[in-house]
Structures are given as C-alpha cells and as structure tokens.
Amino acid sequence: MFWRKKKEEDQDQDQGVVSDTPPEIVPLDGQKTFFQTLLPVLACGAGLFSDGYINNVIGSVNTVLEKEYDTVYTDSSAASVVPAIAFAGTVVGQLFFGYLSDKWSRKNSLLISTIVLIVFTALAAGSYYRGDAVGMFNILAAWRFFVGIGIGGEYPAGSVGCAESSGELKAGTRNTWFILFTNSMIDWGFVLGAFVPYVVAAAAHNEHYSTIWRTSLGIGVAFPLVLFVLRLRLKEPEEFSRNSMKHVKIPYAYVLRYYGFRLFIVSLIWFIYDFSAYSFGIYSNTIVANIYGTSSVLTTVFGWSTVINLFNIPGTMLGAPISDRIGPRYTLILGQVLQAVVGFIMAGTYTKLSHPSVVGAFAVVYGIFLSLGELGPGNNIGLLAAKTCATGVRGQYYGIAAAFGKIGAFVGTYVFKKIQSPDGDPIKSAQYKFYVSSSLCIFAAGLALLLPHIDQDTITKEDANFKAYLESNGWDTRQLGLKKGESIESLPEESLPAGSKENVVPTDKPESS
C-alpha cells in the first residue's frame, strides 16, 4: 500500500495518492517483493514497542528510586505520580492524534508523535532540578507526561495505518501480521523493559542507583529513533486516500448513530483489559520483592520480572495465527475465559504460591495468567478497534477506544493499591486482586459477543457498508477521498451516488444501524 507505484498523472502533492480507481480494479504490482509489502506494516505498527518498554521500565525505575532515596521519594507526591502519569499523557495523545490522523495525515501524525517520544524520553532520562531530589521527581513526572503523548500517537496513527496496509498481504495471514507488529511489539517492549534494568543493574553491581535508572530510561530513545528514519519513506495508505474525510465536514451525527454502540463495547473491553494488564505489569516488581522481602537485591527483582514478562510472549506469538483461524472475536473470548480460570486458581492457592521457596512456581502460574491475557484481548482488542470502523473516522474511533484502555490502566494502578483485605493481611489482599481481575475477564468475554465478526476483507466491506448507509441518508459520498483544492462541482456528474444530491444537507433523521 505505502510503496505501490504511482502513475504520474494521478500523483497528489498533498497525500501522494496513487489512484482514485477502486482497489478491486487496480492490480497489485507484480514486482513488489514480500518484504516491500510487509515493510509499511512493520514501520507503522512496531512503534508500539516503545509503549511496552517505556511503560514497563518505569516499574524498575520506581524500585530503584525507592532504594536510592528511601522515604524522601516514597513520602513525596511524585512517588504515586511517576509510575502512572504517562497513561494520562497517552490518553491526550490518542485523542489528539486520532483526530489529526483522520483530518490531516496518517504519515505526518506518526512522524510528529515519534519526535515527541524521542525528545521527552531523553529529557526524562536526564531529569534534574538544581540538585533538589523532590524537584527532580516532579520534573521526571512532567517529562513522563509528554512521553505519554508521544506514545499515544502510535495508537491511532500507527496501528490504523498498520491495519490499512495489511490489506495487501496474503489473505489468511493479515490478522497475524497486524498482531505481530502491534501487540507483540508491546509485549517484547515489556520484556526489554525488565531485562535492560537487570543488565544495567548487574553491570553496576547493584550500586550507582542513579546510573541504573537513568540509563534504563535513556535506552528507550534508541528504538523510536531508528523507526523514525524508516518512517520517513512512508506514504499515505491507499485505503485512506480513497475514503478519507480530511477535506470535508465529517457527519458525526451519522457516525455516532452507526458506530456509537460498537465503539462503547470495544472501549469497555479495552478498559477492563488494561485495568488488569498494566496494573499487574507495573507491580510485578513489587510482588516479587514482597515474596523475597525488602533485602532483595535489584538483579534478583529485575531478573524475576523479566521471567514473568517473558510469559507474555508465547501468548501473543502463538495466539496471532489463531486470530486468523477462528477470528479475533472468538479468540478474545477464548483467552479471557481461560485467563479467568487460571486467575481463580491463583487466588485460591496464593497462600502456598507466595512462599519464597516456591517463587519459581509462582512465576510460572502468574506468567500463564498473563500469557492468556495476551492471547485474548491483548492481541485482539486493537485489531477489533482497527477493523470495525470505516476509514474516514477510523483514527478517531481507534483513538477513543485506546484512550479508554489507557484510562483503565491509569485507574488500575491506583485502584489495585486500594484492593486490600479488611484485616490488612497481605496474602488475602493479593488474592482479592486476582478475584477481581478474573471476574472482569468473564464480564469482558460476554461483552465481546456483542461485536461483529472480523474476516480478511473486513476493512473493505466496512467502508462499503458505511458508504451505503451515508448514501441512504442523502450524504454525498463523492466527498470521500477529496483532495486538497477539489470540490464536489469539479467531480464528474456520473460519480454522483444514486438517490443523493450535490451538497445535500440531510434533514431527515438517520436510522440507527
């Protein structure tokens, strides 16, 4: 899609559009290699690696700051803000870049978000305030907020572009490749977010705390920097060029009536998933440290955190082809139900699993719990968000759903602290967390039954269905894909949809979908 050859007469200086000819008429470039077809999918989606790394590494940074500054850090207001403030920034970025990617450009929105991510990750690693520790904590929190904005842009601009680009891949593999370059990237980022601090701490002999946390954060600059260079070659997805609403007024009333309920369900499932997934991920260091006690060294805590995060990988990698085989909706339900079963087992046996002598068994069972979450909603909620909406508003639709997910993560990091046993028993408190998470899994699985089935050509079909809906309500669909400077009057009369009028302002109430 991004590298398909253009005919000079159809070239668009504003977007780099290849043609207005429908996709079913335009033949694929026979000289394009598999790698050339796959490259835009990778370039758009793989930036979510930064989301996984930067969000997970802060758990390790938090642990180091507690050891370095003790009560100076734990008693500061920043101690509760630093681990979670990036989620707030991510919500802002998802909403802002969701709109920008629909009304301006997928590619340019992605480039800007990447620049924001690089700059503020570097600033976070170098946080300083006149030698004052508390001031430095506050500066770190501020930079982390802006890091979150950069991460937020990866969702609507990157993942949506990835979904639209995957249409050129072989049917029967499109969901797999989308997952491998989106959610799998997040999971690998989570693994590296635990492993890098382990390596740095080992090199620093569990001393030189400032070096450990600053280096761990700073390494997060490397990947988006490489990806930025790769993204400079991108062009707008053809699906976006043909069906965008960037140069017309979006009929939001029709959009909400057609997609409102569906968006609510997708958003709620994403909220529930991130509520548990990010909360458990951020506090995995704390869970392991509690098992070993306060005397545990950094390499021990980070090492076990790496092992725990590695269990996400089988879930996302093995689950990806399942989404092509039985569909994203049923794969999501399967993963949620199995995760709930394991979660209830962990809650019932936590007294034995929490003993330091069986920490290996704890890591395995906890890892399976996380892995099943990745096989289900981790892999498929973004896929459902990207492919259950028409191209013209896909960025905003995806951005809103993803923002609800991050709100869930933000809420979860605070709420999980409050899930405590009335008598203060730490064992019971941990059990309650698993009971709550497992119950939410069952609820989310039920919600997924309300979503439509996703097949290999859903994006094309969704565009056609929404276009027909707009036409049935008198909206002139010739406006889809208008280029800069074009108007309805400049288009050929024969392209006018049957039953519609030029520049119609609909007065009758649209039917709900």
Stockholm file with secondary structure:
# STOCKHOLM 1.0

chainA/1-513         MFWRKKKEEDQDQDQGVVSDTPPEIVPLDGQKTFFQTLLPVLACGAGLFSDGYINNVIGSVNTVLEKEYDTVYTDSSAASVVPAIAFAGTVVGQLFFGYLSDKWSRKNSLLISTIVLIVFTALAAGSYYRGDAVGMFNILAAWRFFVGIGIGGEYPAGSVGCAESSGELKAGTRNTWFILFTNSMIDWGFVLGAFVPYVVAAAAHNEHYSTIWRTSLGIGVAFPLVLFVLRLRLKEPEEFSRNSMKHVKIPYAYVLRYYGFRLFIVSLIWFIYDFSAYSFGIYSNTIVANIYGTSSVLTTVFGWSTVINLFNIPGTMLGAPISDRIGPRYTLILGQVLQAVVGFIMAGTYTKLSHPSVVGAFAVVYGIFLSLGELGPGNNIGLLAAKTCATGVRGQYYGIAAAFGKIGAFVGTYVFKKIQSPDGDPIKSAQYKFYVSSSLCIFAAGLALLLPHIDQDTITKEDANFKAYLESNGWDTRQLGLKKGESIESLPEESLPAGSKENVVPTDKPESS
#=GR chainA/1-513 SS CTTCCCCGGGCCTTTCCCCSSCTTTSCCCTTCCHHHHHHHHHHHHTTHHHHHHHHHHHHHHHHHHHHHHTHHHHTSTHHHHTTTHHHHHHHHHHHHHHHHHHHTCHHHHHHHHHHHHHHHHHHHHTCCCTTCHHHHHHHHHHHHHHHHHHHHHIIIIIIHHHHHHGGGSCTTSHHHHHHHTTHHHHHHHHHHHHHHHHHHHHHTTTCCHHHHHHHHHHGGGHHHHHHHHHHTTCCCCHHHHHHCCTTSCCCHHHHHHHHHHHHHHHHHHHHHHHHHHHHHHHTHHHHHHHHHCTTCCHHHHHHHHHHHHHTHHHHHHHHHHHHHHHCHHHHHHHHHHHHHHHHHHHHHHHHHHTSGGGHHHHHHHHHHHHHHHIIIIIHHHHHHHHHSSCGGGHHHHHHHHHHHHHHHHHHHHHHHHHCCCTTCCHHHHHHHHHHHHHHHHHHHHHHHTTSCCCCTTHHHHHHHHHHHHHHHTTCCGGGTTCCTTCCGGGSCGGGSCTTCCTTCCCCSCCCCC
#=GC SS_cons         CTTCCCCGGGCCTTTCCCCSSCTTTSCCCTTCCHHHHHHHHHHHHTTHHHHHHHHHHHHHHHHHHHHHHTHHHHTSTHHHHTTTHHHHHHHHHHHHHHHHHHHTCHHHHHHHHHHHHHHHHHHHHTCCCTTCHHHHHHHHHHHHHHHHHHHHHIIIIIIHHHHHHGGGSCTTSHHHHHHHTTHHHHHHHHHHHHHHHHHHHHHTTTCCHHHHHHHHHHGGGHHHHHHHHHHTTCCCCHHHHHHCCTTSCCCHHHHHHHHHHHHHHHHHHHHHHHHHHHHHHHTHHHHHHHHHCTTCCHHHHHHHHHHHHHTHHHHHHHHHHHHHHHCHHHHHHHHHHHHHHHHHHHHHHHHHHTSGGGHHHHHHHHHHHHHHHIIIIIHHHHHHHHHSSCGGGHHHHHHHHHHHHHHHHHHHHHHHHHCCCTTCCHHHHHHHHHHHHHHHHHHHHHHHTTSCCCCTTHHHHHHHHHHHHHHHTTCCGGGTTCCTTCCGGGSCGGGSCTTCCTTCCCCSCCCCC
//
